[in-house]
Amino acid sequence: MAEAGEQSCVFCKIANGKDENAELLFQDEAYAVFRDHKPAASTHLLVVPKAHISDAKSLKKQDLELVTTMVKIGEQVLQEHGGEVTKARFGFHWPPFCLIYHLHLHVIHPVSEAGFISRQIFKPNSLWFVTPDWLMDRLNKMPS
């Protein structure tokens, strides 16, 4: 049975196919990919787990595979849509700087298209936005 937060979570609804206005670019049993409704560049994807996970800060060491899988899926979908991984920015918002509290990986391509404000919002390893490498390093340092 879904908890109250999951029932009202917009990303849970999109990822689980309950929002007919959202186009899923990828989905499997555990993950979904869709476009950001306020893109920072011509391609701005969001990779989300279908299970409701609050945010990147709530992850534990055992979630390393989840992060790795999200990045692999993001790279795959980006390439399928003509993007180049080397020209993209990947990252997670860091609490309390989250608008939606459902774990999501941003894939922004090409990052060179991002305007001044977007470059600040998606500034790597700032107080509000962290790269997958930074997050995986943090998770690796946690006790088992």
C-alpha positions in Angstrom: 0.0 0.0 0.0 1.4 3.4 -1.0 2.1 5.9 1.7 0.5 9.4 1.6 3.7 11.0 0.2 3.9 8.5 -2.6 0.3 9.0 -3.6 0.8 12.7 -4.0 4.3 12.6 -5.5 4.3 13.9 -9.0 7.4 11.8 -10.0 5.8 8.6 -8.6 2.8 9.3 -10.8 4.9 9.9 -13.9 7.2 7.0 -13.3 4.4 4.6 -12.8 2.4 5.7 -15.8 -0.3 7.5 -13.9 0.2 10.9 -15.6 -1.1 10.7 -19.2 0.5 14.1 -20.0 4.0 12.7 -19.4 5.9 10.8 -22.1 8.2 8.1 -20.7 11.4 7.9 -22.9 12.4 4.7 -21.0 11.0 2.4 -18.4 11.6 -0.9 -16.9 10.4 -2.6 -13.7 12.5 -0.2 -11.5 13.3 3.0 -13.3 11.8 5.6 -15.7 13.1 8.5 -17.7 11.2 11.6 -18.9 11.9 15.1 -19.9 12.2 17.9 -17.4 9.3 20.3 -17.8 11.6 23.3 -17.4 14.7 22.3 -19.4 18.0 23.9 -18.9 19.2 22.8 -22.4 17.7 21.2 -25.5 17.9 17.8 -23.8 17.1 17.7 -20.1 16.2 14.3 -18.9 15.2 13.0 -15.4 16.0 9.5 -14.4 14.0 8.3 -11.4 13.5 5.1 -9.5 9.9 4.0 -9.6 10.1 3.3 -5.8 9.7 6.5 -3.8 13.1 7.5 -2.4 13.1 11.0 -0.9 16.5 12.4 -2.1 20.2 11.8 -2.6 21.1 12.7 1.0 18.9 9.8 2.3 20.9 7.2 0.4 23.1 4.6 2.2 26.1 2.6 1.1 23.9 -0.2 -0.1 22.3 2.2 -2.6 25.5 2.5 -4.7 24.1 0.1 -7.4 21.0 2.2 -7.6 23.1 5.4 -8.4 25.2 3.5 -10.8 22.2 2.1 -12.6 20.5 5.5 -12.8 23.7 7.0 -14.5 23.9 4.1 -16.9 20.3 4.5 -17.9 20.7 8.3 -18.3 23.7 7.8 -20.5 21.9 5.2 -22.6 18.8 7.3 -23.1 20.9 10.4 -23.9 22.8 8.6 -26.5 19.6 7.1 -28.0 18.4 10.7 -28.4 21.6 11.8 -30.2 23.4 13.2 -27.2 27.1 12.9 -26.2 27.9 11.9 -22.6 31.0 14.1 -22.6 28.9 17.2 -23.3 26.3 16.5 -20.6 26.0 17.3 -17.0 24.7 14.6 -14.6 23.7 15.4 -11.0 21.3 15.3 -8.1 19.8 18.2 -6.1 21.0 18.2 -2.5 18.6 18.9 0.3 17.2 21.3 1.3 17.5 22.5 -2.2 15.0 20.1 -3.7 11.7 21.2 -5.3 10.4 17.7 -5.6 11.4 15.2 -2.9 11.7 12.1 -5.1 15.2 11.0 -6.0 16.0 12.1 -9.6 19.1 12.3 -11.7 19.4 15.3 -14.1 20.9 14.7 -17.5 21.5 18.1 -19.2 22.8 18.2 -22.7 24.6 20.0 -24.1 25.6 21.8 -20.9 27.0 24.6 -23.0 23.4 25.6 -23.8 22.6 26.3 -20.2 22.0 29.9 -19.4 23.5 31.9 -16.5 20.8 30.9 -14.0 20.8 27.3 -15.0 24.6 27.1 -14.7 24.1 28.3 -11.1 21.3 25.9 -10.3 23.2 23.0 -11.8 26.7 24.0 -10.6 28.6 20.7 -9.9 29.4 19.9 -6.3 27.9 23.0 -4.9 25.8 23.2 -1.7 22.7 22.4 -3.8 23.8 20.1 -6.7 26.1 17.1 -6.6 27.6 14.9 -9.3 27.1 11.1 -9.3 30.9 10.7 -8.7 30.6 12.9 -5.6 27.6 11.0 -4.3 29.2 7.6 -4.9 32.3 8.7 -3.1 30.2 9.8 -0.2 28.3 6.5 -0.2 31.5 4.5 -0.4 32.9 6.2 2.7 29.8 5.2 4.8 30.1 2.3 7.1 28.5 -0.9 5.9 
